[in-house]
Amino acid sequence: MHRFVILSGCSGGGKSALLSELARRGYAVVEEPGRRIIAQERASSGQALPWVDLAAFAVRAIEISLLDRERARAMPGFVFFDRGLIDAAAALEHVTGQPVLKHYAAERYHPLVFLTPPWPEIYNKDEDRQHGLEDAILEYERLIAAFSSLGYATEILPKHSVAVRADMIIERLETD
C-alpha cells in the first residue's frame, strides 16, 4: 500500500529514534519486529534469536510483519514501519540461500524506502543488538540490493538530528 512507508537501513543508524519522533508528531507507527521477537524469545527461553538461529528468527519476523501489515490497514494516513517484511525476507534469503524475496514481491509498500546509513558515531551494541558494526554494514548493503531488486527507490537519510530527518521524510512524502 502506498501509505505504508518503510524505514530501513543500517542497524544502529537511528531508525527507532526516528520512528518515535514520527509517532510524537501523530503518525501511525509499527515497531521493529526484531526487538519484539527477542523479548518474546527471552521471556519463553526460546531459540529464535538472531545470534542463535537466524533462520528461525527471520521466519518469525516474516510472520509478524505480515500480521503488522494487516493491523496497519485500520490505521489512518501514512503508517511508518521500522523494518518489516522486506528486511525479514532478505535476512532469510541471506541465511538460507533460498530465493525468498520474490515470494513477497506482491506485498507492496510506498515506492520510496528511507534508509539510515551506517553511522559509527551513534552505533551501539546492546543486549538485543549483539552484532558489530561490520555485520550491520553488510546487512545494510544487502538491504539496498533487496529493495532495488523489488523495484523500490531508496533515499538515504543524511546524518542529521532526528527532527531534521523526520522533517525531510514528511516533506518528501508530501511532494510525491
C-alpha positions in Angstrom: 0.0 0.0 0.0 1.3 3.4 -0.9 0.7 4.8 2.6 2.8 2.1 4.2 6.3 3.6 4.5 9.4 1.6 5.3 12.3 3.0 7.4 15.1 0.6 7.0 18.9 0.6 6.8 21.9 0.0 9.0 21.4 -1.3 12.5 22.2 1.4 14.9 21.5 4.2 12.4 18.7 5.9 14.2 15.6 4.2 12.9 13.9 3.7 16.3 14.5 7.2 17.4 13.1 8.4 14.1 10.0 6.2 14.5 9.5 7.7 18.0 9.7 11.2 16.5 7.1 10.4 13.8 4.8 8.9 16.5 5.2 12.0 18.6 4.1 14.0 15.6 0.9 12.0 15.4 1.7 9.5 12.7 0.9 5.8 13.0 4.0 3.6 13.5 4.8 0.0 13.7 7.8 -1.0 15.8 10.6 -3.3 14.5 9.6 -7.0 14.6 13.1 -8.0 15.7 13.1 -6.3 19.1 9.6 -7.8 19.8 10.7 -11.3 18.8 13.8 -11.0 21.1 11.7 -10.0 24.0 9.2 -12.9 23.4 12.0 -15.4 23.0 13.8 -14.3 26.1 10.6 -14.5 28.1 10.0 -18.1 27.0 13.6 -19.3 26.8 13.1 -19.6 23.0 15.8 -20.2 20.4 14.6 -17.9 17.6 17.2 -15.3 18.4 19.4 -13.8 15.7 22.6 -14.9 17.3 21.3 -18.4 18.0 19.1 -19.3 15.0 18.9 -16.5 12.4 16.7 -18.5 10.0 14.1 -19.2 12.8 14.3 -15.5 13.8 13.7 -14.4 10.2 10.8 -16.7 9.7 9.2 -15.2 12.9 9.9 -11.7 11.6 8.1 -12.5 8.3 5.1 -13.9 10.2 4.9 -10.8 12.5 5.5 -8.4 9.6 2.5 -9.9 7.7 0.4 -9.5 10.8 1.6 -5.9 11.2 0.6 -5.1 7.7 -2.9 -6.5 8.3 -3.3 -4.5 11.5 -1.9 -1.3 9.8 -4.8 -1.3 7.3 -7.0 0.1 10.0 -4.6 2.9 10.8 -5.2 6.3 9.1 -2.8 8.1 6.8 0.9 7.2 6.4 2.0 4.3 8.5 5.7 4.1 9.2 7.3 0.7 9.6 10.6 0.3 11.5 12.0 -2.5 9.2 9.5 -5.2 8.4 8.7 -7.8 5.7 11.4 -7.0 3.1 14.1 -6.8 5.8 13.0 -10.2 7.2 12.7 -11.8 3.8 16.2 -10.5 2.9 17.6 -11.9 6.1 16.0 -15.3 5.5 17.3 -15.3 1.9 20.8 -14.5 3.1 21.0 -17.2 5.7 19.3 -20.0 3.6 20.3 -19.1 0.1 16.7 -19.7 -1.0 15.0 -17.0 -3.2 12.6 -15.8 -0.5 12.2 -12.1 -1.5 10.3 -12.9 -4.7 7.6 -14.6 -2.6 6.7 -11.3 -1.0 7.1 -9.0 -4.0 3.3 -8.5 -4.2 3.2 -7.2 -0.6 3.9 -3.6 -1.7 4.8 -0.6 0.4 5.3 3.0 -0.6 7.6 3.0 -3.6 10.2 5.1 -1.8 12.1 3.5 1.1 14.0 5.6 3.6 17.4 4.2 4.7 19.5 5.1 7.6 23.2 4.7 6.6 26.0 3.3 8.7 26.7 5.9 11.4 29.7 4.7 13.5 29.4 7.7 15.9 26.0 6.6 17.2 26.2 2.8 16.7 26.0 0.9 19.9 25.8 -2.7 20.7 23.3 -3.7 23.4 21.6 -6.7 24.8 19.5 -7.1 21.7 22.0 -5.8 19.1 24.9 -8.2 19.6 26.4 -7.9 16.2 29.2 -5.5 15.4 29.2 -2.5 13.0 30.9 -4.5 10.3 28.0 -7.0 10.2 25.5 -4.1 10.3 27.2 -2.6 7.2 27.0 -5.9 5.3 23.3 -6.2 6.2 22.8 -2.6 5.0 24.3 -3.4 1.6 22.1 -6.5 1.3 19.0 -4.4 2.1 19.9 -1.8 -0.6 20.2 -4.6 -3.1 17.0 -6.3 -1.9 14.9 -3.1 -2.2 16.3 -2.4 -5.6 15.6 -5.9 -6.8 11.9 -5.4 -5.9 11.7 -2.1 -7.7 11.8 0.3 -4.8 13.5 3.6 -4.9 15.7 4.3 -1.9 16.6 7.5 -0.2 19.5 7.5 2.1 18.8 9.9 5.1 21.6 12.3 5.9 23.3 12.1 9.3 21.3 14.9 10.9 19.2 15.2 14.0 16.1 13.1 14.4 13.8 16.2 13.9 15.6 17.2 10.7 15.3 13.6 9.4 11.6 13.4 10.2 11.0 16.8 8.5 12.8 15.5 5.4 10.7 12.3 5.2 7.4 14.1 5.7 8.3 16.8 3.1 9.4 14.1 0.6 6.2 12.1 1.0 4.0 15.2 0.7 5.7 16.2 -2.6 5.4 12.7 -4.2 
